Amino acid sequence: MTVTLDIPEELAVRLGDRAEGLTREALAVAAVKAGLWSEGELGRFLGMSRFRVWQFLRDQGVDSQYSWEDLQSEREIFRKAAHP
């Protein structure tokens, strides 16, 4: 999907080459906040590791959605993989 934004020229000039990156990041944060994307999906969209996603969201003032249940689930998956 391609999204096109109309930005007034006097505002666009100040964004310069950063416009695309800022737009992608703002869209990603909004999608996570709205519950439309998971942190993993955000990571794939922005090309970030899980730990970088957590830092990125923290920097944006967004609390991690990773729960205790998520940790327990991953531990069980790894346990099963280690001892088939």
Secondary structure, 3 states (H helix, E strand, C coil): CCCCCCCCHHHHHHHHHHHHHHHHHHHHHHHHHCCCCCHHHHHHHHCCCHHHHHHHHHHCCCCCCCCHHHHHHHHHHHHHHHCC
